[in-house]
Amino acid sequence: MSSNFEVDSDGFQIVKSKRNNKNKQTKIPPQVKDFIKTDIDIDVEKAIGRISSAVDDLKQSQYFEDVIKPV
């Protein structure tokens, strides 16, 4: 029995795929979806307040302290 295989520079056997990727079909066919854009009303002041609150919470957290700690 002769072993006909290629070896890379590190001594590992090079494995070639047995699959033919040219004719590969997806298992789930693509579906066309209708996207309906709707206008969303955003309370900008409320959003800014929530973001500011989240920033303040983060600044007071242990996580923030650990992140800014010099290495």
mmCIF file as Biopython writes it, N, C-alpha, C and O atoms, coordinates in Angstrom:
data_model
#
loop_
_atom_site.group_PDB
_atom_site.id
_atom_site.type_symbol
_atom_site.label_atom_id
_atom_site.label_alt_id
_atom_site.label_comp_id
_atom_site.label_asym_id
_atom_site.label_entity_id
_atom_site.label_seq_id
_atom_site.pdbx_PDB_ins_code
_atom_site.Cartn_x
_atom_site.Cartn_y
_atom_site.Cartn_z
_atom_site.occupancy
_atom_site.B_iso_or_equiv
_atom_site.auth_seq_id
_atom_site.auth_asym_id
_atom_site.pdbx_PDB_model_num
ATOM 1   N N  . MET A ? 1  ? 0.859   -1.181 0.000  1.0 0.0 1  A 1 
ATOM 2   C CA . MET A ? 1  ? 0.000   0.000  0.000  1.0 0.0 1  A 1 
ATOM 3   C C  . MET A ? 1  ? 0.894   1.230  0.000  1.0 0.0 1  A 1 
ATOM 4   O O  . MET A ? 1  ? 1.712   1.405  0.904  1.0 0.0 1  A 1 
ATOM 5   N N  . SER A ? 2  ? 0.745   2.074  -0.998 1.0 0.0 2  A 1 
ATOM 6   C CA . SER A ? 2  ? 1.578   3.272  -1.061 1.0 0.0 2  A 1 
ATOM 7   C C  . SER A ? 2  ? 0.767   4.466  -0.598 1.0 0.0 2  A 1 
ATOM 8   O O  . SER A ? 2  ? -0.418  4.586  -0.909 1.0 0.0 2  A 1 
ATOM 9   N N  . SER A ? 3  ? 1.405   5.334  0.137  1.0 0.0 3  A 1 
ATOM 10  C CA . SER A ? 3  ? 0.703   6.528  0.616  1.0 0.0 3  A 1 
ATOM 11  C C  . SER A ? 3  ? 1.147   7.708  -0.227 1.0 0.0 3  A 1 
ATOM 12  O O  . SER A ? 3  ? 2.305   8.125  -0.190 1.0 0.0 3  A 1 
ATOM 13  N N  . ASN A ? 4  ? 0.214   8.226  -0.975 1.0 0.0 4  A 1 
ATOM 14  C CA . ASN A ? 4  ? 0.459   9.358  -1.849 1.0 0.0 4  A 1 
ATOM 15  C C  . ASN A ? 4  ? -0.209  10.582 -1.257 1.0 0.0 4  A 1 
ATOM 16  O O  . ASN A ? 4  ? -1.376  10.836 -1.555 1.0 0.0 4  A 1 
ATOM 17  N N  . PHE A ? 5  ? 0.479   11.344 -0.437 1.0 0.0 5  A 1 
ATOM 18  C CA . PHE A ? 5  ? -0.094  12.543 0.142  1.0 0.0 5  A 1 
ATOM 19  C C  . PHE A ? 5  ? 0.970   13.617 0.226  1.0 0.0 5  A 1 
ATOM 20  O O  . PHE A ? 5  ? 2.166   13.341 0.320  1.0 0.0 5  A 1 
ATOM 21  N N  . GLU A ? 6  ? 0.494   14.848 0.188  1.0 0.0 6  A 1 
ATOM 22  C CA . GLU A ? 6  ? 1.396   15.993 0.272  1.0 0.0 6  A 1 
ATOM 23  C C  . GLU A ? 6  ? 1.604   16.369 1.733  1.0 0.0 6  A 1 
ATOM 24  O O  . GLU A ? 6  ? 0.710   16.215 2.566  1.0 0.0 6  A 1 
ATOM 25  N N  . VAL A ? 7  ? 2.805   16.869 2.025  1.0 0.0 7  A 1 
ATOM 26  C CA . VAL A ? 7  ? 3.147   17.284 3.374  1.0 0.0 7  A 1 
ATOM 27  C C  . VAL A ? 7  ? 3.594   18.737 3.312  1.0 0.0 7  A 1 
ATOM 28  O O  . VAL A ? 7  ? 4.345   19.120 2.415  1.0 0.0 7  A 1 
ATOM 29  N N  . ASP A ? 8  ? 3.129   19.557 4.274  1.0 0.0 8  A 1 
ATOM 30  C CA . ASP A ? 8  ? 3.547   20.952 4.289  1.0 0.0 8  A 1 
ATOM 31  C C  . ASP A ? 8  ? 4.917   21.085 4.948  1.0 0.0 8  A 1 
ATOM 32  O O  . ASP A ? 8  ? 5.509   20.086 5.355  1.0 0.0 8  A 1 
ATOM 33  N N  . SER A ? 9  ? 5.422   22.312 5.054  1.0 0.0 9  A 1 
ATOM 34  C CA . SER A ? 9  ? 6.768   22.547 5.571  1.0 0.0 9  A 1 
ATOM 35  C C  . SER A ? 9  ? 6.918   22.154 7.039  1.0 0.0 9  A 1 
ATOM 36  O O  . SER A ? 9  ? 8.037   21.944 7.506  1.0 0.0 9  A 1 
ATOM 37  N N  . ASP A ? 10 ? 5.810   22.050 7.772  1.0 0.0 10 A 1 
ATOM 38  C CA . ASP A ? 10 ? 5.857   21.650 9.177  1.0 0.0 10 A 1 
ATOM 39  C C  . ASP A ? 10 ? 5.709   20.143 9.360  1.0 0.0 10 A 1 
ATOM 40  O O  . ASP A ? 10 ? 5.766   19.651 10.487 1.0 0.0 10 A 1 
ATOM 41  N N  . GLY A ? 11 ? 5.522   19.408 8.270  1.0 0.0 11 A 1 
ATOM 42  C CA . GLY A ? 11 ? 5.398   17.961 8.350  1.0 0.0 11 A 1 
ATOM 43  C C  . GLY A ? 11 ? 3.978   17.462 8.489  1.0 0.0 11 A 1 
ATOM 44  O O  . GLY A ? 11 ? 3.765   16.270 8.713  1.0 0.0 11 A 1 
ATOM 45  N N  . PHE A ? 12 ? 2.991   18.352 8.361  1.0 0.0 12 A 1 
ATOM 46  C CA . PHE A ? 12 ? 1.591   17.942 8.464  1.0 0.0 12 A 1 
ATOM 47  C C  . PHE A ? 12 ? 1.049   17.570 7.091  1.0 0.0 12 A 1 
ATOM 48  O O  . PHE A ? 12 ? 1.413   18.175 6.082  1.0 0.0 12 A 1 
ATOM 49  N N  . GLN A ? 13 ? 0.183   16.578 7.064  1.0 0.0 13 A 1 
ATOM 50  C CA . GLN A ? 13 ? -0.427  16.150 5.812  1.0 0.0 13 A 1 
ATOM 51  C C  . GLN A ? 13 ? -1.432  17.184 5.340  1.0 0.0 13 A 1 
ATOM 52  O O  . GLN A ? 13 ? -2.258  17.653 6.123  1.0 0.0 13 A 1 
ATOM 53  N N  . ILE A ? 14 ? -1.368  17.542 4.066  1.0 0.0 14 A 1 
ATOM 54  C CA . ILE A ? 14 ? -2.308  18.500 3.485  1.0 0.0 14 A 1 
ATOM 55  C C  . ILE A ? 14 ? -3.562  17.726 3.088  1.0 0.0 14 A 1 
ATOM 56  O O  . ILE A ? 14 ? -3.485  16.754 2.336  1.0 0.0 14 A 1 
ATOM 57  N N  . VAL A ? 15 ? -4.712  18.158 3.592  1.0 0.0 15 A 1 
ATOM 58  C CA . VAL A ? 15 ? -5.979  17.488 3.329  1.0 0.0 15 A 1 
ATOM 59  C C  . VAL A ? 15 ? -6.763  18.321 2.331  1.0 0.0 15 A 1 
ATOM 60  O O  . VAL A ? 15 ? -6.920  19.530 2.496  1.0 0.0 15 A 1 
ATOM 61  N N  . LYS A ? 16 ? -7.249  17.659 1.301  1.0 0.0 16 A 1 
ATOM 62  C CA . LYS A ? 16 ? -8.033  18.351 0.277  1.0 0.0 16 A 1 
ATOM 63  C C  . LYS A ? 16 ? -9.494  17.957 0.433  1.0 0.0 16 A 1 
ATOM 64  O O  . LYS A ? 16 ? -9.808  16.809 0.750  1.0 0.0 16 A 1 
ATOM 65  N N  . SER A ? 17 ? -10.381 18.912 0.207  1.0 0.0 17 A 1 
ATOM 66  C CA . SER A ? 17 ? -11.811 18.666 0.339  1.0 0.0 17 A 1 
ATOM 67  C C  . SER A ? 17 ? -12.292 17.750 -0.772 1.0 0.0 17 A 1 
ATOM 68  O O  . SER A ? 17 ? -11.864 17.878 -1.920 1.0 0.0 17 A 1 
ATOM 69  N N  . LYS A ? 18 ? -13.180 16.826 -0.432 1.0 0.0 18 A 1 
ATOM 70  C CA . LYS A ? 18 ? -13.752 15.926 -1.423 1.0 0.0 18 A 1 
ATOM 71  C C  . LYS A ? 18 ? -15.039 16.501 -2.011 1.0 0.0 18 A 1 
ATOM 72  O O  . LYS A ? 18 ? -15.576 15.979 -2.988 1.0 0.0 18 A 1 
ATOM 73  N N  . ARG A ? 19 ? -15.516 17.560 -1.417 1.0 0.0 19 A 1 
ATOM 74  C CA . ARG A ? 19 ? -16.770 18.165 -1.877 1.0 0.0 19 A 1 
ATOM 75  C C  . ARG A ? 19 ? -16.524 19.098 -3.050 1.0 0.0 19 A 1 
ATOM 76  O O  . ARG A ? 19 ? -15.472 19.728 -3.155 1.0 0.0 19 A 1 
ATOM 77  N N  . ASN A ? 20 ? -17.489 19.171 -3.907 1.0 0.0 20 A 1 
ATOM 78  C CA . ASN A ? 20 ? -17.441 20.095 -5.027 1.0 0.0 20 A 1 
ATOM 79  C C  . ASN A ? 20 ? -18.263 21.318 -4.632 1.0 0.0 20 A 1 
ATOM 80  O O  . ASN A ? 20 ? -19.492 21.263 -4.651 1.0 0.0 20 A 1 
ATOM 81  N N  . ASN A ? 21 ? -17.613 22.406 -4.280 1.0 0.0 21 A 1 
ATOM 82  C CA . ASN A ? 21 ? -18.309 23.596 -3.794 1.0 0.0 21 A 1 
ATOM 83  C C  . ASN A ? 21 ? -18.984 24.399 -4.895 1.0 0.0 21 A 1 
ATOM 84  O O  . ASN A ? 21 ? -19.772 25.300 -4.608 1.0 0.0 21 A 1 
ATOM 85  N N  . LYS A ? 22 ? -18.686 24.083 -6.160 1.0 0.0 22 A 1 
ATOM 86  C CA . LYS A ? 22 ? -19.285 24.824 -7.262 1.0 0.0 22 A 1 
ATOM 87  C C  . LYS A ? 22 ? -20.785 24.571 -7.357 1.0 0.0 22 A 1 
ATOM 88  O O  . LYS A ? 22 ? -21.553 25.472 -7.696 1.0 0.0 22 A 1 
ATOM 89  N N  . ASN A ? 23 ? -21.196 23.356 -7.058 1.0 0.0 23 A 1 
ATOM 90  C CA . ASN A ? 23 ? -22.605 22.993 -7.187 1.0 0.0 23 A 1 
ATOM 91  C C  . ASN A ? 23 ? -23.324 22.954 -5.839 1.0 0.0 23 A 1 
ATOM 92  O O  . ASN A ? 23 ? -24.402 22.372 -5.718 1.0 0.0 23 A 1 
ATOM 93  N N  . LYS A ? 24 ? -22.727 23.566 -4.848 1.0 0.0 24 A 1 
ATOM 94  C CA . LYS A ? 24 ? -23.309 23.531 -3.509 1.0 0.0 24 A 1 
ATOM 95  C C  . LYS A ? 24 ? -24.599 24.355 -3.471 1.0 0.0 24 A 1 
ATOM 96  O O  . LYS A ? 24 ? -24.626 25.515 -3.880 1.0 0.0 24 A 1 
ATOM 97  N N  . GLN A ? 25 ? -25.643 23.739 -2.982 1.0 0.0 25 A 1 
ATOM 98  C CA . GLN A ? 25 ? -26.919 24.426 -2.860 1.0 0.0 25 A 1 
ATOM 99  C C  . GLN A ? 25 ? -27.240 24.625 -1.392 1.0 0.0 25 A 1 
ATOM 100 O O  . GLN A ? 25 ? -26.887 23.802 -0.547 1.0 0.0 25 A 1 
ATOM 101 N N  . THR A ? 26 ? -27.905 25.717 -1.101 1.0 0.0 26 A 1 
ATOM 102 C CA . THR A ? 26 ? -28.292 25.954 0.278  1.0 0.0 26 A 1 
ATOM 103 C C  . THR A ? 26 ? -29.459 25.035 0.630  1.0 0.0 26 A 1 
ATOM 104 O O  . THR A ? 26 ? -30.277 24.694 -0.225 1.0 0.0 26 A 1 
ATOM 105 N N  . LYS A ? 27 ? -29.523 24.647 1.881  1.0 0.0 27 A 1 
ATOM 106 C CA . LYS A ? 27 ? -30.601 23.770 2.321  1.0 0.0 27 A 1 
ATOM 107 C C  . LYS A ? 27 ? -31.922 24.510 2.416  1.0 0.0 27 A 1 
ATOM 108 O O  . LYS A ? 27 ? -32.985 23.931 2.193  1.0 0.0 27 A 1 
ATOM 109 N N  . ILE A ? 28 ? -31.853 25.790 2.748  1.0 0.0 28 A 1 
ATOM 110 C CA . ILE A ? 28 ? -33.057 26.600 2.866  1.0 0.0 28 A 1 
ATOM 111 C C  . ILE A ? 28 ? -33.055 27.623 1.734  1.0 0.0 28 A 1 
ATOM 112 O O  . ILE A ? 28 ? -32.156 28.460 1.663  1.0 0.0 28 A 1 
ATOM 113 N N  . PRO A ? 29 ? -34.038 27.566 0.860  1.0 0.0 29 A 1 
ATOM 114 C CA . PRO A ? 29 ? -34.051 28.527 -0.247 1.0 0.0 29 A 1 
ATOM 115 C C  . PRO A ? 29 ? -34.272 29.949 0.274  1.0 0.0 29 A 1 
ATOM 116 O O  . PRO A ? 29 ? -34.989 30.145 1.255  1.0 0.0 29 A 1 
ATOM 117 N N  . PRO A ? 30 ? -33.666 30.930 -0.372 1.0 0.0 30 A 1 
ATOM 118 C CA . PRO A ? 30 ? -33.857 32.314 0.082  1.0 0.0 30 A 1 
ATOM 119 C C  . PRO A ? 30 ? -35.320 32.724 -0.057 1.0 0.0 30 A 1 
ATOM 120 O O  . PRO A ? 30 ? -36.007 32.341 -1.004 1.0 0.0 30 A 1 
ATOM 121 N N  . GLN A ? 31 ? -35.775 33.512 0.914  1.0 0.0 31 A 1 
ATOM 122 C CA . GLN A ? 31 ? -37.160 33.962 0.896  1.0 0.0 31 A 1 
ATOM 123 C C  . GLN A ? 31 ? -37.194 35.460 0.657  1.0 0.0 31 A 1 
ATOM 124 O O  . GLN A ? 31 ? -36.416 36.218 1.237  1.0 0.0 31 A 1 
ATOM 125 N N  . VAL A ? 32 ? -38.093 35.865 -0.192 1.0 0.0 32 A 1 
ATOM 126 C CA . VAL A ? 32 ? -38.275 37.287 -0.451 1.0 0.0 32 A 1 
ATOM 127 C C  . VAL A ? 32 ? -39.207 37.824 0.622  1.0 0.0 32 A 1 
ATOM 128 O O  . VAL A ? 32 ? -40.318 37.326 0.802  1.0 0.0 32 A 1 
ATOM 129 N N  . LYS A ? 33 ? -38.747 38.836 1.326  1.0 0.0 33 A 1 
ATOM 130 C CA . LYS A ? 33 ? -39.573 39.424 2.380  1.0 0.0 33 A 1 
ATOM 131 C C  . LYS A ? 33 ? -39.860 40.871 2.023  1.0 0.0 33 A 1 
ATOM 132 O O  . LYS A ? 33 ? -38.973 41.627 1.626  1.0 0.0 33 A 1 
ATOM 133 N N  . ASP A ? 34 ? -41.101 41.228 2.172  1.0 0.0 34 A 1 
ATOM 134 C CA . ASP A ? 34 ? -41.477 42.613 1.930  1.0 0.0 34 A 1 
ATOM 135 C C  . ASP A ? 34 ? -41.185 43.410 3.183  1.0 0.0 34 A 1 
ATOM 136 O O  . ASP A ? 34 ? -41.666 43.082 4.268  1.0 0.0 34 A 1 
ATOM 137 N N  . PHE A ? 35 ? -40.400 44.452 3.028  1.0 0.0 35 A 1 
ATOM 138 C CA . PHE A ? 35 ? -40.053 45.312 4.151  1.0 0.0 35 A 1 
ATOM 139 C C  . PHE A ? 35 ? -40.943 46.544 4.097  1.0 0.0 35 A 1 
ATOM 140 O O  . PHE A ? 35 ? -40.951 47.282 3.112  1.0 0.0 35 A 1 
ATOM 141 N N  . ILE A ? 36 ? -41.677 46.746 5.154  1.0 0.0 36 A 1 
ATOM 142 C CA . ILE A ? 36 ? -42.560 47.909 5.223  1.0 0.0 36 A 1 
ATOM 143 C C  . ILE A ? 36 ? -41.945 48.901 6.201  1.0 0.0 36 A 1 
ATOM 144 O O  . ILE A ? 36 ? -41.830 48.625 7.395  1.0 0.0 36 A 1 
ATOM 145 N N  . LYS A ? 37 ? -41.561 50.031 5.691  1.0 0.0 37 A 1 
ATOM 146 C CA . LYS A ? 37 ? -40.952 51.057 6.526  1.0 0.0 37 A 1 
ATOM 147 C C  . LYS A ? 37 ? -42.071 51.854 7.204  1.0 0.0 37 A 1 
ATOM 148 O O  . LYS A ? 37 ? -42.989 52.352 6.553  1.0 0.0 37 A 1 
ATOM 149 N N  . THR A ? 38 ? -41.964 51.953 8.509  1.0 0.0 38 A 1 
ATOM 150 C CA . THR A ? 38 ? -42.935 52.748 9.241  1.0 0.0 38 A 1 
ATOM 151 C C  . THR A ? 38 ? -42.211 53.851 9.980  1.0 0.0 38 A 1 
ATOM 152 O O  . THR A ? 38 ? -41.088 53.666 10.450 1.0 0.0 38 A 1 
ATOM 153 N N  . ASP A ? 39 ? -42.843 54.974 10.078 1.0 0.0 39 A 1 
ATOM 154 C CA . ASP A ? 39 ? -42.258 56.086 10.813 1.0 0.0 39 A 1 
ATOM 155 C C  . ASP A ? 39 ? -42.418 55.832 12.309 1.0 0.0 39 A 1 
ATOM 156 O O  . ASP A ? 39 ? -43.483 55.431 12.778 1.0 0.0 39 A 1 
ATOM 157 N N  . ILE A ? 40 ? -41.352 56.071 13.034 1.0 0.0 40 A 1 
ATOM 158 C CA . ILE A ? 40 ? -41.361 55.872 14.475 1.0 0.0 40 A 1 
ATOM 159 C C  . ILE A ? 40 ? -41.170 57.233 15.135 1.0 0.0 40 A 1 
ATOM 160 O O  . ILE A ? 40 ? -40.244 57.977 14.808 1.0 0.0 40 A 1 
ATOM 161 N N  . ASP A ? 41 ? -42.055 57.539 16.059 1.0 0.0 41 A 1 
ATOM 162 C CA . ASP A ? 41 ? -41.919 58.787 16.794 1.0 0.0 41 A 1 
ATOM 163 C C  . ASP A ? 41 ? -40.970 58.546 17.974 1.0 0.0 41 A 1 
ATOM 164 O O  . ASP A ? 41 ? -41.193 57.648 18.785 1.0 0.0 41 A 1 
ATOM 165 N N  . ILE A ? 42 ? -39.927 59.346 18.057 1.0 0.0 42 A 1 
ATOM 166 C CA . ILE A ? 42 ? -38.945 59.220 19.129 1.0 0.0 42 A 1 
ATOM 167 C C  . ILE A ? 42 ? -38.981 60.473 19.977 1.0 0.0 42 A 1 
ATOM 168 O O  . ILE A ? 42 ? -38.866 61.587 19.466 1.0 0.0 42 A 1 
ATOM 169 N N  . ASP A ? 43 ? -39.140 60.285 21.265 1.0 0.0 43 A 1 
ATOM 170 C CA . ASP A ? 43 ? -39.070 61.389 22.205 1.0 0.0 43 A 1 
ATOM 171 C C  . ASP A ? 43 ? -37.586 61.649 22.475 1.0 0.0 43 A 1 
ATOM 172 O O  . ASP A ? 43 ? -36.969 60.973 23.299 1.0 0.0 43 A 1 
ATOM 173 N N  . VAL A ? 44 ? -37.029 62.624 21.780 1.0 0.0 44 A 1 
ATOM 174 C CA . VAL A ? 44 ? -35.597 62.890 21.824 1.0 0.0 44 A 1 
ATOM 175 C C  . VAL A ? 44 ? -35.139 63.251 23.239 1.0 0.0 44 A 1 
ATOM 176 O O  . VAL A ? 44 ? -34.102 62.769 23.693 1.0 0.0 44 A 1 
ATOM 177 N N  . GLU A ? 45 ? -35.893 64.082 23.928 1.0 0.0 45 A 1 
ATOM 178 C CA . GLU A ? 45 ? -35.506 64.482 25.287 1.0 0.0 45 A 1 
ATOM 179 C C  . GLU A ? 45 ? -35.456 63.277 26.231 1.0 0.0 45 A 1 
ATOM 180 O O  . GLU A ? 45 ? -34.546 63.158 27.051 1.0 0.0 45 A 1 
ATOM 181 N N  . LYS A ? 46 ? -36.437 62.395 26.105 1.0 0.0 46 A 1 
ATOM 182 C CA . LYS A ? 46 ? -36.471 61.198 26.943 1.0 0.0 46 A 1 
ATOM 183 C C  . LYS A ? 46 ? -35.282 60.289 26.612 1.0 0.0 46 A 1 
ATOM 184 O O  . LYS A ? 46 ? -34.663 59.724 27.514 1.0 0.0 46 A 1 
ATOM 185 N N  . ALA A ? 47 ? -34.966 60.148 25.334 1.0 0.0 47 A 1 
ATOM 186 C CA . ALA A ? 47 ? -33.838 59.309 24.914 1.0 0.0 47 A 1 
ATOM 187 C C  . ALA A ? 47 ? -32.522 59.868 25.448 1.0 0.0 47 A 1 
ATOM 188 O O  . ALA A ? 47 ? -31.680 59.113 25.934 1.0 0.0 47 A 1 
ATOM 189 N N  . ILE A ? 48 ? -32.340 61.175 25.362 1.0 0.0 48 A 1 
ATOM 190 C CA . ILE A ? 48 ? -31.120 61.813 25.879 1.0 0.0 48 A 1 
ATOM 191 C C  . ILE A ? 48 ? -31.019 61.596 27.383 1.0 0.0 48 A 1 
ATOM 192 O O  . ILE A ? 48 ? -29.933 61.332 27.897 1.0 0.0 48 A 1 
ATOM 193 N N  . GLY A ? 49 ? -32.122 61.702 28.081 1.0 0.0 49 A 1 
ATOM 194 C CA . GLY A ? 49 ? -32.136 61.480 29.526 1.0 0.0 49 A 1 
ATOM 195 C C  . GLY A ? 49 ? -31.749 60.050 29.883 1.0 0.0 49 A 1 
ATOM 196 O O  . GLY A ? 49 ? -30.994 59.829 30.830 1.0 0.0 49 A 1 
ATOM 197 N N  . ARG A ? 50 ? -32.256 59.085 29.135 1.0 0.0 50 A 1 
ATOM 198 C CA . ARG A ? 50 ? -31.932 57.679 29.399 1.0 0.0 50 A 1 
ATOM 199 C C  . ARG A ? 50 ? -30.465 57.382 29.109 1.0 0.0 50 A 1 
ATOM 200 O O  . ARG A ? 50 ? -29.820 56.632 29.841 1.0 0.0 50 A 1 
ATOM 201 N N  . ILE A ? 51 ? -29.946 57.974 28.039 1.0 0.0 51 A 1 
ATOM 202 C CA . ILE A ? 51 ? -28.533 57.787 27.702 1.0 0.0 51 A 1 
ATOM 203 C C  . ILE A ? 51 ? -27.649 58.414 28.771 1.0 0.0 51 A 1 
ATOM 204 O O  . ILE A ? 51 ? -26.660 57.812 29.190 1.0 0.0 51 A 1 
ATOM 205 N N  . SER A ? 52 ? -27.994 59.606 29.211 1.0 0.0 52 A 1 
ATOM 206 C CA . SER A ? 52 ? -27.213 60.280 30.255 1.0 0.0 52 A 1 
ATOM 207 C C  . SER A ? 52 ? -27.226 59.467 31.547 1.0 0.0 52 A 1 
ATOM 208 O O  . SER A ? 52 ? -26.203 59.354 32.222 1.0 0.0 52 A 1 
ATOM 209 N N  . SER A ? 53 ? -28.364 58.910 31.886 1.0 0.0 53 A 1 
ATOM 210 C CA . SER A ? 53 ? -28.477 58.089 33.081 1.0 0.0 53 A 1 
ATOM 211 C C  . SER A ? 53 ? -27.608 56.840 32.970 1.0 0.0 53 A 1 
ATOM 212 O O  . SER A ? 53 ? -26.951 56.446 33.933 1.0 0.0 53 A 1 
ATOM 213 N N  . ALA A ? 54 ? -27.608 56.225 31.799 1.0 0.0 54 A 1 
ATOM 214 C CA . ALA A ? 54 ? -26.792 55.033 31.579 1.0 0.0 54 A 1 
ATOM 215 C C  . ALA A ? 54 ? -25.306 55.368 31.667 1.0 0.0 54 A 1 
ATOM 216 O O  . ALA A ? 54 ? -24.526 54.590 32.217 1.0 0.0 54 A 1 
ATOM 217 N N  . VAL A ? 55 ? -24.913 56.512 31.132 1.0 0.0 55 A 1 
ATOM 218 C CA . VAL A ? 55 ? -23.509 56.945 31.204 1.0 0.0 55 A 1 
ATOM 219 C C  . VAL A ? 55 ? -23.107 57.163 32.655 1.0 0.0 55 A 1 
ATOM 220 O O  . VAL A ? 55 ? -22.029 56.738 33.072 1.0 0.0 55 A 1 
ATOM 221 N N  . ASP A ? 56 ? -23.964 57.822 33.428 1.0 0.0 56 A 1 
ATOM 222 C CA . ASP A ? 56 ? -23.668 58.049 34.848 1.0 0.0 56 A 1 
ATOM 223 C C  . ASP A ? 56 ? -23.534 56.729 35.605 1.0 0.0 56 A 1 
ATOM 224 O O  . ASP A ? 56 ? -22.627 56.568 36.422 1.0 0.0 56 A 1 
ATOM 225 N N  . ASP A ? 57 ? -24.444 55.778 35.331 1.0 0.0 57 A 1 
ATOM 226 C CA . ASP A ? 57 ? -24.369 54.472 35.981 1.0 0.0 57 A 1 
ATOM 227 C C  . ASP A ? 57 ? -23.063 53.760 35.631 1.0 0.0 57 A 1 
ATOM 228 O O  . ASP A ? 57 ? -22.429 53.147 36.490 1.0 0.0 57 A 1 
ATOM 229 N N  . LEU A ? 58 ? -22.678 53.850 34.380 1.0 0.0 58 A 1 
ATOM 230 C CA . LEU A ? 58 ? -21.452 53.201 33.942 1.0 0.0 58 A 1 
ATOM 231 C C  . LEU A ? 58 ? -20.226 53.827 34.598 1.0 0.0 58 A 1 
ATOM 232 O O  . LEU A ? 58 ? -19.308 53.115 35.006 1.0 0.0 58 A 1 
ATOM 233 N N  . LYS A ? 59 ? -20.207 55.148 34.700 1.0 0.0 59 A 1 
ATOM 234 C CA . LYS A ? 59 ? -19.063 55.847 35.308 1.0 0.0 59 A 1 
ATOM 235 C C  . LYS A ? 59 ? -18.887 55.458 36.779 1.0 0.0 59 A 1 
ATOM 236 O O  . LYS A ? 59 ? -17.777 55.511 37.308 1.0 0.0 59 A 1 
ATOM 237 N N  . GLN A ? 60 ? -19.975 55.071 37.435 1.0 0.0 60 A 1 
ATOM 238 C CA . GLN A ? 60 ? -19.911 54.714 38.848 1.0 0.0 60 A 1 
ATOM 239 C C  . GLN A ? 60 ? -19.741 53.212 39.073 1.0 0.0 60 A 1 
ATOM 240 O O  . GLN A ? 60 ? -19.741 52.758 40.217 1.0 0.0 60 A 1 
ATOM 241 N N  . SER A ? 61 ? -19.597 52.440 38.000 1.0 0.0 61 A 1 
ATOM 242 C CA . SER A ? 61 ? -19.544 50.985 38.134 1.0 0.0 61 A 1 
ATOM 243 C C  . SER A ? 61 ? -18.114 50.485 38.345 1.0 0.0 61 A 1 
ATOM 244 O O  . SER A ? 61 ? -17.143 51.157 37.997 1.0 0.0 61 A 1 
ATOM 245 N N  . GLN A ? 62 ? -18.014 49.305 38.918 1.0 0.0 62 A 1 
ATOM 246 C CA . GLN A ? 62 ? -16.716 48.650 39.102 1.0 0.0 62 A 1 
ATOM 247 C C  . GLN A ? 62 ? -16.115 48.297 37.749 1.0 0.0 62 A 1 
ATOM 248 O O  . GLN A ? 62 ? -14.896 48.339 37.580 1.0 0.0 62 A 1 
ATOM 249 N N  . TYR A ? 63 ? -16.956 47.953 36.793 1.0 0.0 63 A 1 
ATOM 250 C CA . TYR A ? 63 ? -16.479 47.627 35.446 1.0 0.0 63 A 1 
ATOM 251 C C  . TYR A ? 63 ? -15.693 48.796 34.861 1.0 0.0 63 A 1 
ATOM 252 O O  . TYR A ? 63 ? -14.604 48.610 34.317 1.0 0.0 63 A 1 
ATOM 253 N N  . PHE A ? 64 ? -16.246 49.993 34.974 1.0 0.0 64 A 1 
ATOM 254 C CA . PHE A ? 64 ? -15.579 51.185 34.449 1.0 0.0 64 A 1 
ATOM 255 C C  . PHE A ? 64 ? -14.238 51.395 35.145 1.0 0.0 64 A 1 
ATOM 256 O O  . PHE A ? 64 ? -13.242 51.725 34.503 1.0 0.0 64 A 1 
ATOM 257 N N  . GLU A ? 65 ? -14.220 51.203 36.445 1.0 0.0 65 A 1 
ATOM 258 C CA . GLU A ? 65 ? -12.971 51.347 37.206 1.0 0.0 65 A 1 
ATOM 259 C C  . GLU A ? 65 ? -11.924 50.351 36.713 1.0 0.0 65 A 1 
ATOM 260 O O  . GLU A ? 65 ? -10.751 50.696 36.569 1.0 0.0 65 A 1 
ATOM 261 N N  . ASP A ? 66 ? -12.353 49.116 36.457 1.0 0.0 66 A 1 
ATOM 262 C CA . ASP A ? 66 ? -11.427 48.094 35.986 1.0 0.0 66 A 1 
ATOM 263 C C  . ASP A ? 66 ? -10.912 48.402 34.583 1.0 0.0 66 A 1 
ATOM 264 O O  . ASP A ? 66 ? -9.755  48.122 34.267 1.0 0.0 66 A 1 
ATOM 265 N N  . VAL A ? 67 ? -11.768 48.975 33.746 1.0 0.0 67 A 1 
ATOM 266 C CA . VAL A ? 67 ? -11.379 49.273 32.368 1.0 0.0 67 A 1 
ATOM 267 C C  . VAL A ? 67 ? -10.354 50.406 32.308 1.0 0.0 67 A 1 
ATOM 268 O O  . VAL A ? 67 ? -9.402  50.336 31.530 1.0 0.0 67 A 1 
ATOM 269 N N  . ILE A ? 68 ? -10.540 51.442 33.118 1.0 0.0 68 A 1 
ATOM 270 C CA . ILE A ? 68 ? -9.632  52.590 33.042 1.0 0.0 68 A 1 
ATOM 271 C C  . ILE A ? 68 ? -8.373  52.419 33.879 1.0 0.0 68 A 1 
ATOM 272 O O  . ILE A ? 68 ? -7.475  53.260 33.841 1.0 0.0 68 A 1 
ATOM 273 N N  . LYS A ? 69 ? -8.309  51.322 34.639 1.0 0.0 69 A 1 
ATOM 274 C CA . LYS A ? 69 ? -7.150  51.073 35.493 1.0 0.0 69 A 1 
ATOM 275 C C  . LYS A ? 69 ? -5.911  50.866 34.611 1.0 0.0 69 A 1 
ATOM 276 O O  . LYS A ? 69 ? -5.953  50.082 33.663 1.0 0.0 69 A 1 
ATOM 277 N N  . PRO A ? 70 ? -4.816  51.562 34.917 1.0 0.0 70 A 1 
ATOM 278 C CA . PRO A ? 70 ? -3.599  51.370 34.091 1.0 0.0 70 A 1 
ATOM 279 C C  . PRO A ? 70 ? -3.036  49.951 34.276 1.0 0.0 70 A 1 
ATOM 280 O O  . PRO A ? 70 ? -3.131  49.353 35.349 1.0 0.0 70 A 1 
ATOM 281 N N  . VAL A ? 71 ? -2.466  49.456 33.221 1.0 0.0 71 A 1 
ATOM 282 C CA . VAL A ? 71 ? -1.941  48.085 33.245 1.0 0.0 71 A 1 
ATOM 283 C C  . VAL A ? 71 ? -0.607  48.013 33.909 1.0 0.0 71 A 1 
ATOM 284 O O  . VAL A ? 71 ? -0.026  46.933 34.012 1.0 0.0 71 A 1 
#
